[in-house]
Amino acid sequence: MSIAFAVALLLLRLPLPAQDAEMVRHFDYDQKALLDMQEAGVQKRGDVYVHDISYASPGGGRVPAYLAAPSGKGPFAAVIWGHWYMEGSEFRNRKEFLAETVALAPAGVVSLLIDGPIARPGYVEDRTPLNEKQVKDRVQPIVDIRRGADLLLARADVDAHRLAYVGHSYNAETGAFLSGIDRRFKAFVLMAGALSNEVTLRSKESREYRQKVGGEKFDAFFARHVWLDPGKYVSHAARAVVFLQYASQETFLTPERDREYAAAVSEPKRLKLYDAAHALNAEARVDRVAFLTEQLKLKPLAPEAIAAVPDLIQPPEPKQNE
């Protein structure tokens, strides 16, 4: 046995630092409330059934979602997927990972893909700098996904010990919060997300924004919402395993900054940078599936099944005057 491996085993047996209970309470919800799941339709894709469903959100309204399930009785692993909010992409919603989940289902996975609040019909953005609606929009997807976990774990064909989360961009941050709040998740894949306010606020971009909106207003907002820092949660992700996927062709999420975000994440964790834009690439998808296969003890998929999933297209950056 190597010294490094022996040390890792010892660390896994040590008591974990306690999470701040007062912070976690901001994401509480009524676990006894009715989910009120409704189905609008179902499609059969090979041996995979894709159900168009919705369920009640603790934040009000309903959560539109796809539920992709393989045929058979299970027990299956379960994965919840959080999409990016990329402007200009037709996949800025629950459709982003749909092809990937259909390909993954035969490995023995039930997947839930939700529309985040900002992607739902009727959403109205408040463009006022540092407003309270931004806070509600940050909290709501977290509790909606926790309710989604309730929905999945209530199924007789789901193994409660094999639950994972995959999130991209804004919803990578959602996963960072979840990792320190909800202990039902065994593994997380966080793709191209800003995972620590402490790191973000040191950036030139944040300093310029602070000057634009006013230092007093900026400082007061972040002091009032100190609990709304994903870094304070993802630093308590253990014993869940976190796989961080970042793209090297980014303006803000530079490789140097990616490593700073990764430093905020508790062990065990993995970090990999890809020669790609924010959308990431096929290599990242292959690695993601391999990680989920390992962590959730899935049946191996044929490489051609993963290769058949279309790449996510990176929309062009908007012009400065748009």
C-alpha positions as CSV (number, residue, x, y, z in Angstrom):
1,M,0.0,0.0,0.0
2,S,1.4,3.4,-1.0
3,I,1.8,6.2,1.6
4,A,-0.5,8.4,-0.3
5,F,-3.2,5.8,-0.4
6,A,-2.8,5.1,3.3
7,V,-3.1,8.8,4.1
8,A,-6.3,9.0,1.9
9,L,-7.9,6.2,3.9
10,L,-7.0,7.8,7.1
11,L,-8.5,11.1,6.0
12,L,-11.8,9.4,5.0
13,R,-12.1,8.1,8.6
14,L,-11.6,11.4,10.3
15,P,-14.6,13.5,11.4
16,L,-15.7,16.0,8.8
17,P,-15.9,19.7,9.6
18,A,-19.5,20.6,10.5
19,Q,-21.5,22.6,8.0
20,D,-23.1,25.9,9.3
21,A,-26.7,24.9,10.1
22,E,-27.9,28.5,9.9
23,M,-26.7,28.8,6.3
24,V,-28.3,25.5,5.3
25,R,-31.7,26.6,6.7
26,H,-32.0,29.1,3.8
27,F,-32.6,26.1,1.6
28,D,-35.2,24.3,3.8
29,Y,-38.5,23.3,2.3
30,D,-41.5,21.3,3.4
31,Q,-40.5,17.7,2.7
32,K,-44.0,16.5,3.5
33,A,-45.7,18.7,0.9
34,L,-47.3,16.9,-2.1
35,L,-45.1,16.7,-5.1
36,D,-48.2,16.7,-7.3
37,M,-46.4,15.2,-10.3
38,Q,-48.3,15.5,-13.5
39,E,-47.4,14.0,-16.9
40,A,-48.1,15.7,-20.2
41,G,-46.9,12.9,-22.4
42,V,-44.3,10.2,-23.0
43,Q,-42.0,9.3,-25.9
44,K,-40.2,5.9,-26.5
45,R,-36.7,6.2,-27.8
46,G,-35.4,2.7,-28.3
47,D,-35.8,1.0,-24.9
48,V,-35.9,4.4,-23.1
49,Y,-39.0,6.2,-22.0
50,V,-38.9,10.0,-21.9
51,H,-41.7,11.4,-19.8
52,D,-42.7,15.1,-20.1
53,I,-43.6,15.9,-16.5
54,S,-43.9,18.7,-13.9
55,Y,-44.1,18.9,-10.2
56,A,-44.8,21.5,-7.5
57,S,-42.0,23.9,-6.7
58,P,-41.5,24.9,-3.0
59,G,-40.8,28.4,-4.5
60,G,-44.2,28.6,-6.2
61,G,-45.4,27.4,-9.6
62,R,-44.4,24.2,-11.2
63,V,-41.1,22.6,-12.3
64,P,-41.1,21.4,-15.9
65,A,-38.9,18.4,-16.4
66,Y,-38.1,15.4,-18.5
67,L,-37.9,12.0,-16.7
68,A,-35.8,9.5,-18.8
69,A,-36.1,5.9,-17.6
70,P,-34.9,2.6,-19.1
71,S,-37.2,-0.4,-19.4
72,G,-37.0,-2.9,-16.7
73,K,-37.5,-3.1,-12.9
74,G,-34.1,-1.9,-11.7
75,P,-32.9,-1.0,-9.2
76,F,-31.4,1.8,-11.2
77,A,-29.0,4.6,-10.3
78,A,-30.4,8.2,-10.6
79,V,-29.0,11.4,-11.9
80,I,-30.4,15.0,-11.8
81,W,-29.1,17.3,-14.6
82,G,-28.9,21.1,-14.4
83,H,-28.5,23.0,-17.7
84,W,-26.7,26.2,-18.6
85,Y,-28.6,29.4,-19.2
86,M,-26.6,30.3,-22.3
87,E,-28.3,33.1,-24.4
88,G,-28.6,32.2,-28.0
89,S,-28.6,28.5,-27.4
90,E,-31.7,26.4,-28.1
91,F,-30.4,24.1,-25.4
92,R,-30.5,26.7,-22.6
93,N,-33.1,24.6,-20.8
94,R,-33.8,20.9,-19.9
95,K,-33.1,19.8,-23.5
96,E,-29.3,20.4,-23.0
97,F,-28.5,16.9,-21.6
98,L,-31.5,15.0,-23.1
99,A,-29.6,13.1,-25.8
100,E,-26.9,12.3,-23.2
101,T,-29.4,10.9,-20.7
102,V,-31.1,8.8,-23.4
103,A,-27.7,7.3,-24.3
104,L,-26.9,6.7,-20.6
105,A,-30.2,5.1,-19.6
106,P,-29.3,1.6,-20.9
107,A,-26.4,1.6,-18.4
108,G,-29.1,1.6,-15.7
109,V,-29.9,5.2,-15.0
110,V,-33.1,7.1,-14.4
111,S,-32.5,10.8,-15.1
112,L,-34.4,14.0,-14.2
113,L,-33.8,17.1,-16.3
114,I,-35.5,20.2,-15.0
115,D,-36.1,23.7,-16.5
116,G,-34.5,26.2,-14.1
117,P,-36.7,29.1,-13.1
118,I,-35.0,31.5,-15.5
119,A,-35.8,29.2,-18.4
120,R,-39.5,28.7,-17.6
121,P,-42.4,30.2,-19.5
122,G,-43.5,33.6,-18.3
123,Y,-40.2,34.4,-16.5
124,V,-39.6,38.2,-16.1
125,E,-36.1,39.3,-15.4
126,D,-35.4,42.1,-13.0
127,R,-32.4,44.0,-14.4
128,T,-31.9,46.2,-11.4
129,P,-28.3,45.6,-10.1
130,L,-28.1,43.4,-7.0
131,N,-31.8,42.8,-6.5
132,E,-33.6,40.4,-4.3
133,K,-35.2,38.5,-7.2
134,Q,-31.7,37.4,-8.1
135,V,-31.5,35.8,-4.6
136,K,-34.9,34.0,-5.1
137,D,-33.7,32.8,-8.5
138,R,-30.6,31.4,-6.9
139,V,-32.4,29.6,-4.1
140,Q,-35.3,28.2,-6.1
141,P,-33.4,25.8,-8.4
142,I,-31.6,24.4,-5.4
143,V,-34.8,23.5,-3.6
144,D,-36.4,22.4,-6.8
145,I,-33.6,19.9,-7.4
146,R,-34.0,18.7,-3.8
147,R,-37.6,18.1,-4.5
148,G,-36.6,16.3,-7.7
149,A,-34.4,14.1,-5.5
150,D,-37.5,13.4,-3.4
151,L,-39.4,12.4,-6.6
152,L,-36.6,10.1,-7.8
153,L,-36.0,8.4,-4.5
154,A,-39.7,7.7,-4.0
155,R,-39.6,5.4,-7.1
156,A,-39.4,1.7,-6.4
157,D,-36.9,1.2,-9.3
158,V,-34.3,3.7,-7.9
159,D,-31.4,2.8,-5.6
160,A,-31.3,5.5,-3.0
161,H,-27.6,5.0,-2.5
162,R,-26.7,5.8,-6.1
163,L,-27.8,9.4,-6.7
164,A,-25.7,11.9,-8.6
165,Y,-25.9,15.5,-10.0
166,V,-24.5,17.0,-13.1
167,G,-24.7,20.8,-13.6
168,H,-23.3,23.2,-16.2
169,S,-22.4,26.8,-15.8
170,Y,-25.0,28.6,-13.6
171,N,-26.3,25.2,-12.5
172,A,-22.8,24.0,-11.8
173,E,-23.0,26.6,-9.0
174,T,-26.4,25.1,-8.1
175,G,-24.6,21.8,-7.6
176,A,-21.9,23.4,-5.5
177,F,-24.6,24.5,-3.1
178,L,-26.3,21.1,-3.2
179,S,-23.1,19.3,-2.4
180,G,-22.9,21.0,1.1
181,I,-26.6,20.9,1.8
182,D,-28.1,17.6,0.7
183,R,-26.2,14.4,1.8
184,R,-28.2,12.1,-0.4
185,F,-26.0,12.7,-3.4
186,K,-23.0,10.4,-3.9
187,A,-21.3,12.2,-6.7
188,F,-21.3,15.6,-8.5
189,V,-20.1,16.7,-11.9
190,L,-19.7,20.5,-12.0
191,M,-19.0,21.9,-15.5
192,A,-17.5,25.3,-16.0
193,G,-19.0,27.1,-13.0
194,A,-17.8,29.9,-10.7
195,L,-17.7,28.0,-7.4
196,S,-16.6,30.6,-4.8
197,N,-17.6,34.2,-4.2
198,E,-14.2,34.8,-2.5
199,V,-12.4,33.9,-5.7
200,T,-14.9,35.8,-8.0
201,L,-14.8,39.0,-5.9
202,R,-11.0,39.2,-6.3
203,S,-11.4,39.4,-10.0
204,K,-10.9,42.5,-12.1
205,E,-14.4,42.1,-13.5
206,S,-15.9,42.1,-10.0
207,R,-14.0,45.2,-9.0
208,E,-15.2,47.0,-12.1
209,Y,-18.8,46.0,-11.5
210,R,-18.5,47.2,-7.9
211,Q,-17.4,50.6,-9.1
212,K,-20.2,50.7,-11.6
213,V,-23.0,49.9,-9.1
214,G,-21.5,51.7,-6.2
215,G,-19.1,50.3,-3.6
216,E,-21.5,50.9,-0.6
217,K,-24.4,49.1,-2.3
218,F,-22.2,46.3,-3.5
219,D,-20.6,45.7,-0.1
220,A,-23.9,45.8,1.7
221,F,-25.5,43.3,-0.7
222,F,-22.7,40.7,-0.2
223,A,-22.6,41.3,3.5
224,R,-26.3,40.7,3.8
225,H,-26.1,37.5,1.6
226,V,-22.8,36.0,2.9
227,W,-24.7,32.7,3.0
228,L,-25.2,32.8,-0.7
229,D,-21.6,31.8,-1.5
230,P,-21.3,28.4,-3.2
231,G,-17.8,28.1,-1.9
232,K,-19.1,27.8,1.7
233,Y,-21.0,24.7,0.6
234,V,-18.8,22.9,-1.9
235,S,-16.0,23.0,0.7
236,H,-18.3,20.6,2.7
237,A,-19.1,18.3,-0.2
238,A,-17.3,15.3,1.3
239,R,-17.9,12.4,1.4
240,A,-19.4,12.9,-2.1
241,V,-16.9,12.9,-4.9
242,V,-16.7,16.0,-7.0
243,F,-15.5,16.0,-10.7
244,L,-14.7,19.5,-12.0
245,Q,-14.7,20.0,-15.7
246,Y,-13.5,23.4,-17.1
247,A,-12.8,24.8,-20.6
248,S,-9.5,26.5,-21.4
249,Q,-11.0,28.8,-24.1
250,E,-12.7,31.1,-21.7
251,T,-12.3,34.8,-21.0
252,F,-13.4,34.8,-17.3
253,L,-13.0,31.2,-16.3
254,T,-9.3,31.1,-17.1
255,P,-7.3,27.9,-16.2
256,E,-5.7,29.9,-13.3
257,R,-9.0,30.9,-11.9
258,D,-10.4,27.4,-12.5
259,R,-7.7,26.1,-10.2
260,E,-8.6,28.6,-7.6
261,Y,-12.2,27.5,-7.7
262,A,-11.1,23.9,-7.5
263,A,-9.1,24.7,-4.3
264,A,-12.3,25.6,-2.6
265,V,-13.8,22.1,-3.2
266,S,-13.4,19.5,-0.5
267,E,-11.6,16.2,-1.1
268,P,-12.2,13.8,-2.7
269,K,-12.3,15.7,-6.0
270,R,-11.0,15.6,-9.5
271,L,-10.2,18.4,-11.9
272,K,-9.7,18.4,-15.7
273,L,-9.3,21.2,-18.2
274,Y,-10.4,20.7,-21.8
275,D,-9.3,22.5,-25.0
276,A,-12.8,23.8,-25.6
277,A,-15.1,26.8,-25.2
278,H,-17.7,27.1,-22.4
279,A,-19.9,24.4,-24.0
280,L,-17.1,21.9,-23.4
281,N,-16.7,19.0,-25.9
282,A,-16.9,15.3,-26.7
283,E,-13.9,14.4,-24.6
284,A,-15.6,16.0,-21.5
285,R,-18.7,14.0,-22.2
286,V,-16.8,10.7,-22.4
287,D,-15.0,11.5,-19.1
288,R,-18.3,12.5,-17.5
289,V,-20.0,9.2,-18.5
290,A,-16.9,7.3,-17.3
291,F,-17.0,9.1,-13.9
292,L,-20.7,8.4,-13.4
293,T,-20.2,4.7,-14.5
294,E,-17.5,4.4,-11.8
295,Q,-19.3,6.2,-9.0
296,L,-22.7,4.8,-9.6
297,K,-21.6,1.3,-10.5
298,L,-23.3,1.4,-13.9
299,K,-23.1,-1.1,-16.8
300,P,-20.4,0.0,-19.2
301,L,-21.7,1.6,-22.3
302,A,-20.4,1.0,-25.8
303,P,-18.1,3.8,-26.9
304,E,-20.2,4.3,-30.1
305,A,-23.3,5.1,-27.9
306,I,-21.5,7.9,-26.2
307,A,-19.9,9.1,-29.5
308,A,-23.4,9.4,-31.1
309,V,-24.5,12.1,-28.7
310,P,-24.3,15.5,-30.6
311,D,-21.9,18.1,-29.3
312,L,-23.3,21.2,-27.6
313,I,-22.9,24.2,-29.9
314,Q,-21.2,27.3,-28.4
315,P,-23.2,30.4,-29.5
316,P,-21.2,33.4,-30.6
317,E,-20.5,36.0,-28.0
318,P,-22.9,39.0,-28.3
319,K,-21.4,42.2,-29.6
320,Q,-20.6,44.9,-27.1
321,N,-23.5,47.2,-28.2
322,E,-26.1,44.4,-27.9
